[in-house]
């Protein structure tokens, strides 16, 4: 039984960083998912795959996993790069790609 601890990134539908400052502990799947022959649903007998624990800080998640004897790995969040561009740069005369209209 092993788990991963990570901080979720923002979704593609978000422009801000709301709902991203917490840490999640999720268990790794113990068995493969299979397709139900009757309905075609994807099923699994692994009940721990449904457990998702939220923590305020990374240290709280690590302390919980250590206290409960859960093997874990921490996945550090990647910070996105933001390019600073100006709207007026679209209309510069020495622009590298020509204006097309």
C-alpha positions in Angstrom: 0.0 0.0 0.0 1.7 3.2 -1.2 0.5 6.7 -1.8 1.4 9.9 -3.5 1.3 13.3 -2.0 1.0 16.3 -4.3 -0.4 19.8 -4.6 -2.9 19.9 -7.5 -2.4 22.5 -10.2 -5.0 24.8 -11.5 -7.4 23.4 -14.1 -7.4 24.5 -17.7 -10.6 26.5 -17.1 -9.0 28.7 -14.4 -7.0 31.8 -15.0 -6.2 32.4 -11.3 -4.7 30.3 -8.6 -7.9 29.7 -6.5 -8.3 26.3 -4.9 -4.7 25.3 -5.4 -3.0 25.9 -2.1 -3.7 22.5 -0.5 -2.0 19.0 -0.6 -3.6 15.7 -1.5 -2.8 12.1 -0.4 -4.0 9.5 -2.9 -3.4 5.8 -2.8 -1.8 4.1 -5.8 -4.0 1.5 -7.5 -3.6 -2.1 -6.2 -5.2 -3.8 -9.2 -5.9 -2.9 -12.8 -9.2 -1.5 -13.9 -11.4 -3.8 -16.1 -14.3 -3.2 -18.4 -17.7 -4.6 -17.2 -18.9 -7.0 -20.0 -22.6 -6.2 -19.6 -22.6 -2.4 -19.4 -19.1 -1.4 -20.6 -18.3 0.6 -17.5 -14.7 0.7 -16.2 -14.7 -1.0 -12.8 -12.2 -1.9 -10.1 -12.3 -3.9 -6.9 -9.8 -1.6 -5.3 -11.6 0.5 -2.7 -8.5 2.6 -1.7 -8.5 4.2 -5.1 -11.6 6.1 -4.0 -9.9 7.7 -1.0 -8.6 11.2 -1.4 -7.4 13.1 1.7 -6.9 16.8 1.7 -4.4 18.6 3.9 -3.5 22.3 4.4 0.2 21.8 4.3 2.7 19.3 2.9 4.1 18.6 6.4 0.6 17.6 7.6 0.2 15.1 4.8 3.7 13.6 5.4 3.0 13.4 9.2 -0.3 11.5 8.5 1.3 9.0 6.2 4.2 8.4 8.6 1.8 8.0 11.6 -0.4 5.5 9.7 2.6 3.6 8.3 1.8 4.4 4.7 4.7 4.3 2.2 4.5 7.6 0.2 6.3 9.7 -2.4 6.0 13.4 -2.6 5.5 15.1 -6.0 6.7 18.7 -5.9 4.5 21.2 -7.8 5.9 22.8 -10.9 5.6 26.6 -11.1 4.4 27.8 -14.5 6.3 30.5 -16.3 4.4 33.7 -17.2 5.6 35.8 -20.0 5.1 39.5 -19.6 3.9 40.9 -22.9 2.4 44.2 -23.7 -0.7 44.7 -25.8 1.1 47.5 -27.6 3.7 45.1 -28.8 1.2 43.7 -31.3 1.4 47.0 -33.2 5.2 47.7 -33.2 6.7 48.6 -36.5 9.8 46.4 -36.0 7.7 43.3 -35.2 9.3 40.0 -36.1 6.2 38.6 -37.8 4.3 40.9 -40.1 0.8 42.1 -39.3 -1.8 40.1 -41.3 -5.2 41.6 -41.9 
